[in-house]
Amino acid sequence: MRATAKAPYIRIAPRKVKIVLDLIRNKPVDEAMAILKFTPKAACEPLQKLLKSAMANAENNYDMDLSTCRVVEARVDQGPTLKRIRPRDKGRAYRINKKTSHITLVIEDAE
């Protein structure tokens, strides 16, 4: 059995999220939650909420035992980029790209 949770349009760059996802991939869910709690990265907060959602989906929708569940898939895809401008000298404008992420977590019963 697999339980999935998705978080689209998270306002953080995908390359920053990928660093944290690599830490929790193929880990038991309780260990992954501890890693997210104590890692000082901005991406940890939305990932912690997403992991809690996936755990709730596993427990309530599929009657899975959370003590044996693992994070089997942790994926981030690039979402739409918000394009903003920054005024510069002599009437110029520099572009600022605010990237977004679509994050997917899948947890599976190890048994």
Order of alpha helices (4+ residues) and beta strands (2+ residues): beta-alpha-alpha-alpha-beta-beta-beta-beta
